Amino acid sequence: MAKFTDIHVPVLALCAMLQITRHYLLNISAPDVHAATRAYDARFNIIKAKQLKAVEAGIPHSRVVRIANADHYIFITNEAEVLLEMRAFLSALEK
């Protein structure tokens, strides 16, 4: 059973919806490698989407933000979006 359902405080979850094709295959021209990687991206993001929906359903006061084309180091690759979401989340807590 998921332990996150025991969380009863507001939660901000920033999630990078990574696309390997965009980030790692810039110098590879083999079409079959690109196709396989796009298929992996699609499967991976479907699984991640299910997990994120479970978090949203299990934590009533959660805010789950999906950032497309972000990298694992989302706070670096998408700094402006991360700061915007953090500020909005923290502002809502102050009210």
Secondary structure, DSSP 8 states (H G I E B T S, - for coil): --GGGG--S-EEEEEEE--HHHHH-TT---HHHHHHHHHHHHHHHHHHHHHHHHHHHH-TTEEEEEEET--SSHHHHTHHHHHHHHHHHHHHHH-
